[in-house]
Amino acid sequence: MYGQGYDGASNMAGKFKRVQTIIRNKYPMALYVHCAAHTLNLAVSSSCEQQDIRNCLGVVEKMHCFFNTPKRHSILLEAVANSDFNPSSKSLKRLCVTRWVERYTAVNDFVELFPCVVEALEKISTTFNDKSSTDASMLLKSMDSEFLTSIQVVKVVLSYGLPLCKCFQKYDIDLKEAVQLAECNVSMLEDLRQNIEKEFKSMYKEAEKMADFLDINISIKRISKKQTNRANIFSEDKTIQPETYNRITIAIPYIDYFINNLKERFLVHENILKGFQCIFSGNIVFQEFEELVNFYLDTDVQTVIAELKIWQSKLNITNKYPTIAIDALRLYDSSVFPNVHQLLKILCTLPVSTSTPERT
């Protein structure tokens, strides 16, 4: 056994007297790999703990619950049917409890149906004579400046995570490709963060369109010196603009926290790959590669290095440079390069994401 993969539950992944430890005591080479899809999920859920983002997602969930009755849903369907556009979705989706990355679909559908949702809420608040009228009025008031800005930021940031989650669940992905994809995702988010002034302008314009439909202006909430539950941005000339305020207090902290979470959580995956990276790069870090060979193979390190150098020379001649383990395995001749072939098989074997029947 060369690999074992679970989510991060303590009874499975714990270092002391838990499943992965019990198995490694008997099979020392069975490295534990935290499921990449769960790792991404935890990064998303942790970054969404920011107060304004959490409140925004809470309102979206309450919207789904509110319209999840036949009588209210019929009002929403009527508003969709009478609208000037043809939305791809006809109803609000629930925010997935476990798969946080897939919340993008619910947020995207809400933004698309926003005019219809507002129209339906206004009709319910004025025509119904029960508790629904009060709830509809409260939901309308909950869509303030902070909510409108937050939902546009969430929509953009989660759009980067959804394709990554789908890639992690491919049947032929290996740990090296998974880490590369995570690094690419971080790079794109860092580029977004670096150009945040330009990127946030488009998000803010979309938020302003939603505010115009609600007949409100995006403004700054009351600023107090002793405010503890809301970000305070003090300006000497007291002329800070709402766009600047929301960019500093909502977009930048959320993106920074998301990037840091991805880096921190995928660092463990990078550490597992240290020795394997030498197989794909022309530079052999002797200490890391020696540790890899001594851990997995009962053979002389110099023999394996000689195999690797000959193979890399062959690649230079044929001009074929595999980027993932399964492609490299197909190019390797196991009879000529038995040791490196064995290392590549182990790299293909290490789990990336786990399949579980918990949903069913």
N, C-alpha and C positions, 0 to 999 in steps of 0.2 A: 504494500500500500504506500503510495507516494503523495497523496493529498486528501484533505477532508475540508468540506466547506459547509458553513451554516450562516444564519444571520447572527446578530450580536447579542442574542439572549444569554444571560449570565449562566443558565444551566447547561447551555451548549458550548459557549465560547470562553467560559471562565478558566483562569489559569490554574486554579487549585481545585482538584477533585471534581472537575466537570468533564463533560463528554470528550472534548478535544484532548484534554490532559490524560484521561484514562486510556484513550486510543494511542496517544504518542508514547505513553509508558511502555506499551507492548510493541508498537511500530514507530520507532523514533523518526523515521524519514517521512512520516505522514504529516506534512506541514499543514497547519490550519490556515485557511484563507477566508477572510470575511467576505461574504457574498457582495460582489461589486454593485449589484442592483440595490441591495439593502443599504450599502454604504452611501450611495447617491441619495437614496430616500431619506436617510438620517441627516445628510447635509442640507437637504431642502427643508425638512421639517424643523431643524434647529434654526436655520436662518429666518424662517417664518415666525419665530417667536418674538421678533421685533413688534412693539406694541401696535403701531399703526397698520402694519401688514397683517397682524393677527386679527385686529378689529375688522379690517377690510374683508378678510376671508370669512369671518364670522357673519358679517352682513350677507354675503353671497349665499352662505349655507342657510341662513334664516329665510332668504328669498325663496330658495328651493322648497323648504318646509312649508312656507306660507302657500305657495301655489300647488302644493302636492295634494290637493283635494279636488274632486270633480267640479264643484261649483266655481271655485276660484280659477281652476285651470281652464275652464271653458271661457272665462273672461279674457284670459291671456291668449288663448287660441283665436278668439274673435279679434283681438287687437293685432295679432300676427296676420290674420287673413285680410284685414282692412288696411294694412301697412302698404307703403309705396314700394317697398323692396321685398325680395323673396329670400328670407334667411334660410340657411342650410339646416338649422335646427328649429324645431317647433316648440321645444320646452326646455326648462332649466334643468341642468344635470346636478346631481349631488356631488359635493366634494368628497372624493374617495378617502375613507378613514385610514387605510393602510398605505396606499400608493400615493404619496404626496406629489410625485412628479406628474401624475395624471390629473392633478387638479387644474392643469393648464386648460384642459378641454372644458371643464365647468366654467372657468373664468372667461375663456374665449367666447363660449356660447352666451354667457351673461352680457358681455360687452356688445355682442352682435344683436341680441334681443333687447338691449337697454331701452330704446324708445317704446317698444311694445310693453315692457315691464312697467315703465313709468305711467303709460296711458292706462294700463290695467289697474295699477294701484290707485290712481286718481279716481277712476270710475268706482272702484270698490269703496273707497273712503267717502264718497258722496252719495252712493245709492244704497249701500247695505245699512241695516239698522241693528247690527249685532256687534260682537267683539271684533269681527273681521274689519269693520270700518276703522276702529281705533288702531289695530295692528297695521293696517295699510298706511295710515297717517304717520305712524312712528317709523315705518320702513322708509317712507319718502323723506322724512327728516334726517334719517341716518345717512343718507347719501349726500354728505357734505364735501367740502374742498379736500379734506384729508383722504376721504374714501375714493373720490374720483381720481386723484393723483396716484394713490396707492395701487388701485386696480390696474392702471396702465403700466406701472412699474412691474408689478407681479406678472402681468401678461408677457412682457418682454423677457424677463429673467427666466421664467419657467419654460419659455419656448426653447431656451438653450438646453434645458435638462431632459426634455421629453425624447428627442432623437437619441441622446446618449443612453437613456434607459433602455430603449429598444435595441440598440447595438449590443448592450451588455447581455441580452438574452438570446443572441444568435447562437446556433448550435455549433458553429465552427470557430468561435472566437477563442483566443488564448489570452493568458494573463498579460503578456507583453502588449498585445493590441489594445486590451482594456485600459491599461495604464496610459498608452499613447493617446487614446481617445479622451481620457480624462484630462490629460495635459493640454490637448487641443481645445477642450471646452474651457479650461481655465484661461488659456491664452486669449480666446475670443471674449471672455468676460473681462479680462484685464484690459483689452482693447476698448471695450465698451466703457469701462471705468475711466480710462485715460482720456477718452473723448466725451466725457459725460455731459459737458455743457451743450455740445452739438446734438448728442443723442437724446438728451432729456427734452430738448425743445420740441421734438416730434411727439414724445409722450405727453408733454404738457399741452400741446395743441389739441390732441385727442381728448384730453381731460376737459379742456375748455369747450369743445363741441358738446360733450355730455352735460357740462354746466349750463350751457346756453339752452339746451333742451329742458333742463329743470328750472330755467329762468332764475339762476343764481350766478354770482360772481365768485371765482376762486379767490379766497382771501386768506390772511394770516390770522390764526386764532389768537385770543388774548394772551399777551406776554406778561408774565409776572416774575419778579426777581426770586420768589420762593417756589416757583413752579417745579414740581418733582415728577409729575406724570406726563409731561409734554416737553419736547425739545425747546430750548430757549436759544435764540440767536439774537444777540444784542448788536445794534448798529448805532454808532455815535450820532449819525445824522438822522436816524429813525426813518430812513427811506428804503429799507430793504424790500424788494419786490416779492410777491407771492411765488413766482417761478423760482427765484433764487432760494427762498426759504424752503420750499418743498424739495428742491434738488439736494440741499444740504442736510435736511432732517429726515427725508424718506429714502430717496434713491441711492445716495452715496453709502449710507450705513448698511442698507440691505445688500447692495452688490458687494461691498467689502466683506461683509460677514459670510456671504455665500461663497466667495472665492477662498477665504481663509478656511472655511469648513471643508471644501473640496480638497484643498492642499493637505490639510491635517489628516483627513480620513483616508486619503489614498497614499499617504506616505508609507504606511505599512506594506501596501502592495509593491511599492517601489523597492523597499528593502529586500523583499523576497527575490526580486529580479536582478539584484546587483551582479551576481556571478554570471547569470545567463546573458546579460547584455554583451559580454565579451564575444559571444558566438556570432552576433550580428554586426558588431562594430569592428573596425580594423585594429583598434587599440585593445590590448590585453592588459587588464589590471591584475598583475600576478597574484597579489594577496587575496583579492575577491575570488578569482578563478580557482586558486588553490583551495580555498575554503569550500567552494562548490564541489570540486572533484573529490576532496577528502570526505565530504558529507555523503555523497551519493555513490561514488565508485571506489572499488578496492583495486586501484592500479596506480602506477607512477604518474605524477602530475606532468612531468616533462614529456611523457609519451602522448598525453592528451593534448598538450600545447602544440606538439609537432603535428598531430593530426589536424588541429584547428588551423594552423598556419598554412598547411598544404591545401586544405579545403578553401580557405580564403584566397589563396593564389589561383586556384582553379576557377573560382567565381570571377576574379578579375580578367581571366583569359576569356571565359564564356560570356562575360558582361551580364551575368544574372545575379541580382542581389535581392534575396527574399527578405521580406519585412516581418513576416509572422512565422511562427514555429511550424505550422502544418506545411507551408510551402517549402521551408528549409528541409523538412523531413523527407519530402519527395525528391529533393535534389541530392540528398546524402546517400551514398552507397554504404549500406550497413556492413558489408564485408570488408571494405577498405577503411572506413572510419567508424569502427564499432563503438568506441567510447563516446564520441561527440553525438553519434546517432542515439545512444542511450540517453544522453542529457536532453536532447531535443524531444524524445518521447516523453520524458518526465515533465518537460515544460508544457507539452500538449495535454498532459494528464492533470496538471494542477487546476482545480476548479476555479471558474470565474464567477458564475452566478448559480444559485440553487433553484431547483424546481420543487415546489411544495404543494400538497393537496389541501392546504388550510382554507383556500377560498371555497372549495366545493364541500 
